Amino acid sequence: MKIALPVKKANDSYMLSSKFGKAPFFLIFDTETGEIKVIRNEYQNGRDIANILSSKGVKTVITHHIGKGAFNHLKNLCIEVYHSENKNIPYTKVIQQFKEGNLQKIKDENFKQEV
């Protein structure tokens, strides 16, 4: 399964970005192969980014903040969205939290604009 995270570069690594649509990069992690691919966010628009991630085979997004439009578009593309309480943490820690089942899945019922 491919997981995408909005990230920013910090030294020689990547940290979770605080915003989905405005993140400078997206890191795509393949849970089956361990392969990592980083793509530049040239769009700065949640809907366009959702389309790109879908075309790359992403099935899950983990983010600290996402707008309702981007959330709905990801949902319509059958991409699940999970919330990380933390921002500015290493992407490896976020992926570990996901694998351990420690992240909340965002649904219509629990969506908050400030998420």
Secondary structure per residue as TSV (DSSP state, phi and psi in degrees):
chain	resnum	aa	ss	phi	psi
A	1	M	-	360.0	141.9
A	2	K	E	-101.6	130.8
A	3	I	E	-115.4	135.2
A	4	A	E	-116.0	141.6
A	5	L	E	-130.8	135.6
A	6	P	E	-73.7	126.1
A	7	V	E	-134.4	164.6
A	8	K	E	-129.8	152.4
A	9	K	E	-79.7	135.1
A	10	A	E	-137.7	108.4
A	11	N	T	57.9	-121.0
A	12	D	T	-104.1	19.7
A	13	S	E	-136.3	-172.2
A	14	Y	E	-126.7	139.4
A	15	M	E	-116.8	150.5
A	16	L	E	-61.3	130.0
A	17	S	-	-81.7	153.0
A	18	S	S	-76.2	-18.9
A	19	K	-	-128.1	143.4
A	20	F	S	-71.4	-62.4
A	21	G	T	-68.5	-26.8
A	22	K	T	-99.1	5.0
A	23	A	-	-63.5	139.7
A	24	P	S	-69.8	-27.7
A	25	F	E	-140.9	163.3
A	26	F	E	-125.9	130.6
A	27	L	E	-101.1	127.7
A	28	I	E	-111.5	121.9
A	29	F	E	-114.4	126.6
A	30	D	E	-94.6	113.2
A	31	T	T	-68.4	-21.2
A	32	E	T	-83.7	-37.9
A	33	T	T	-107.1	-17.2
A	34	G	-	80.3	1.4
A	35	E	-	-67.3	140.5
A	36	I	E	-121.8	133.3
A	37	K	E	-131.7	134.5
A	38	V	E	-114.6	129.1
A	39	I	E	-120.1	143.7
A	40	R	E	-75.6	138.1
A	41	N	-	-85.1	96.8
A	42	E	-	-91.1	-2.3
A	43	Y	S	-103.9	-38.4
A	44	Q	-	55.0	32.0
A	45	N	-	-141.3	121.7
A	46	G	H	-57.8	-39.3
A	47	R	H	-65.8	-45.9
A	48	D	H	-64.2	-40.4
A	49	I	H	-63.8	-41.8
A	50	A	H	-58.0	-42.2
A	51	N	H	-63.3	-42.6
A	52	I	H	-63.7	-47.0
A	53	L	H	-61.5	-41.1
A	54	S	H	-61.5	-42.1
A	55	S	H	-65.9	-20.6
A	56	K	T	-91.3	2.1
A	57	G	T	86.6	14.0
A	58	V	E	-68.8	134.7
A	59	K	E	-113.7	-15.3
A	60	T	E	-142.1	139.0
A	61	V	E	-120.3	137.8
A	62	I	E	-118.7	126.9
A	63	T	E	-147.2	161.1
A	64	H	S	-90.2	-35.5
A	65	H	-	-142.5	138.8
A	66	I	-	-150.1	140.9
A	67	G	-	-78.6	161.8
A	68	K	H	-63.1	-39.5
A	69	G	H	-62.6	-47.3
A	70	A	H	-65.2	-40.8
A	71	F	H	-59.1	-48.8
A	72	N	H	-62.6	-39.6
A	73	H	H	-67.0	-42.1
A	74	L	H	-60.6	-44.3
A	75	K	H	-60.4	-42.9
A	76	N	H	-65.0	-25.0
A	77	L	T	-89.7	7.7
A	78	C	T	63.9	34.8
A	79	I	-	-105.9	123.0
A	80	E	E	-78.4	147.5
A	81	V	E	-122.1	130.3
A	82	Y	E	-118.6	148.7
A	83	H	E	-103.0	131.2
A	84	S	-	-102.0	121.9
A	85	E	S	-61.7	-30.8
A	86	N	-	-95.0	148.5
A	87	K	-	-127.4	164.6
A	88	N	S	59.3	38.2
A	89	I	-	-117.6	156.6
A	90	P	B	-58.8	141.3
A	91	Y	H	-58.3	-31.9
A	92	T	H	-62.9	-36.5
A	93	K	H	-69.0	-39.0
A	94	V	H	-63.8	-44.9
A	95	I	H	-63.1	-39.7
A	96	Q	H	-63.0	-43.1
A	97	Q	H	-60.1	-39.7
A	98	F	H	-64.6	-47.8
A	99	K	H	-60.4	-33.4
A	100	E	T	-82.8	-2.7
A	101	G	T	76.0	25.5
A	102	N	-	-97.2	9.3
A	103	L	S	-112.7	143.6
A	104	Q	E	-85.9	131.3
A	105	K	E	-75.2	132.1
A	106	I	-	-86.4	129.2
A	107	K	-	-128.3	170.0
A	108	D	G	-54.3	-39.9
A	109	E	G	-67.5	-29.1
A	110	N	G	-115.6	11.9
A	111	F	-	-69.6	134.6
A	112	K	-	-130.2	137.3
A	113	Q	T	-57.7	-34.3
A	114	E	T	-79.6	-2.7
A	115	V	-	-61.0	360.0
